[in-house]
Amino acid sequence: MPIPGTRSPRRIQENTGAADLTLTDTEIEAIDEILPRGCFGARSTKGHVPVWI
């Protein structure tokens, strides 16, 4: 997923190139295991606070 905001044209190309990226089911499962669900910080609800490895 492209990340908005950048400081250089090279980063804009890198970010827009991410739109053409296709993740495999295995990659999506790995991301799902690593990243927190919901929001982070004071807005996190119980059960949605991330556990970092």
Buried (B, 14 or more C-beta within 10 A) or exposed (E): EBEEEBEEEEEEEEBEEEEEEEEEEEEEEEEEEEEEEEEEEEEBEEEEEBEEE
